[in-house]
Amino acid sequence: MSTQEFSPQQRDKDHGLVEVMGRSTPMVNKGPEDTLPSWPYLFVWEALLFLGISALLLAMSILIDAPLREAANPNLTENPAKAPWYFLNLQELLLHMNPSLAGVIVPTIVLIFLMSIPYLDRNFSDIGIWFASRKGKLITVWSTIYTVPLLVGLILFDQYIRVRALISEPEIIPGWIIPIGVMGLLSVGLYAVIRPFRPNTREVLVAYFTGFVVTFFILTIASTFFRGLGMNLTLPWDLPPGALSF
Amino acid sequence: MISRLRQQLRQFPDMLLQSNVWRSVFRQGYPDNDENRSLVVMNSVFLHFHPVKVKTNTLRPAYTLGLGIISLFLFLILIFTGGVLTFLYLPTTEQAYIFIQELHTSVPFGALLRNAHRWAAHLMVLSVFLHMMRVFYTGGYKHPREFNWVIGVILLVITFLLSFTGYLLPWDQLSFWAITVGTNIAGYTPFMGAEVRALLLGSTTVGGEALLRFYVLHLVLLPALLIILLGVHFWRIRKDGGLSAPLHAEEVEK
């Protein structure tokens, strides 16, 4: 290569700015290049995974039959009538508050919260690290410890003491004001629990996301395995036949 | 004579790898050296999904848990089993249930097919949800992947809806009342609940119109939407430099 090729072609740009970095790759914000050829390392793993999934599914399909009950009959109500399991969390919420709040408003707010996560947490220095930090792990654990007993307690309270037995009129109090108040207090309380950790934005999001995930699973499990006739609380082994909706 | 035959046999793999037919399909020799390993990706459709070289972090099972690709595989299995099931089913209130019964009684491997479709659907809902949890807890949604996370949330919702619309098709008591409960929930939408419910059901109650709507949503509209968004999802993963990874490799060990 001649020196001509390195020298500037245009008179108005006769300099360059170069910095020597203590790294082994020219990529910005990247550590030392640490790669393997996709073939075979990635492709073979994927092929094996596909075989594994297929084998698991085949075994499952041989061993367990998909449910098929009597033909649909609009005149014969199933008791309990349950939504598919991934919507049972909403059906559980429905038992405790106004249906518009439980069935539409709360899930919409949750979806907006989920979609806004990346726009709230703008710091990417801790990308790719499970639970952000040691602190983040502790916050995940504490968020779970905080959410589980409170949710279980609330479900039991509304079954055996019942908000509507204490106040039923007007509808706006047990249907809207009390549930929104309880959900608001739970959210504020969660922040109070993790505040001593002095969390950054991501760690606060970890707490609330964990709260959401734990709530999703607790409500789903409660409604799937602990709701029998008339959607009343019961134990899994006392469920009426066909109460499992999957 | 025998030694000549042996020599020809030994040359056979090379002959095959250099033949016009092999080259027309794979365009390069067997990928057992770095050049061919690069070309096998560069020259094939897989370049749209995978880079030639992949970050070692991406290959750590403890990082991805394989959940994204598991969701994709379950979706592929669902397309295949669902496609075959379509041959054996009609969405009318008189016939739907009978067709499903026949899968269990008179169609060879019919029950297996239906079971596989059903369990794959449940597993896909679960794996997509767990995939979201994985991406959240590893911070994979961070810049520049913000919008891909948003697409992911939409894909989760579509997965729910796909499973939900398929739930009605057997037309048994379980599906009928589950969809009655589910669409009642949609009917609580403030200000326009009745309209939303009527739009879903094509009527005021779950009946033949609802069965047809759910069938078309389940077979055409929702899968088309899912596939389009899945394409964008994967394209953005490639554009953003593959899966998220710690900024500095040493942090993997912590």
Interface residues (C-beta under 8 A of the other chain):
Chain A: N29 K30 G31 P32 D34 T35 L36 P37 S38 W39 P40 Y41 L42 F43 W45 E46 L49 F50 I53 S54 L57 L58 M60 S61 I62 I64 D65 A66 P67 L68 R69 E70 A71 A72 N73 P74 L76 T77 E78 A81 K82 A83 P84 W85 Y86 F87 L90 Q91 L94 P99 S100 A102 G103 V104 I105 L111 L114 M115 I117 P118 Y119 D121 R122 N123 F124 S125 D126 I127 G128 I129 W130 F131 A132 T140 R202 V206 F209 V213 G242 S245 F246
Chain B: P31 D34 R37 S38 V40 V41 F46 H50 P51 V52 K53 V54 K55 T56 N57 T58 L59 Y63 G66 I69 I70 F73 L74 I77 T93 Y97 I100 Q101 H104 A111 L112 R114 N115 A116 R118 W119 A120 H122 L123 V125 F129 M132 M133 F136 Y137 T138 G139 G140 Y141 K142 H143 R145 E146 F147 W149 V150 V153 V157 F160 S163 F164 Y167 P170 W171 D172 Q173 L174 S175 F176 W177 A178 T180 V181 G182 I185 A186 Y188 T189 P190 G193 T205 V206 G207 S244 A245 P246 L247 H248 A249 E250 E251 K254
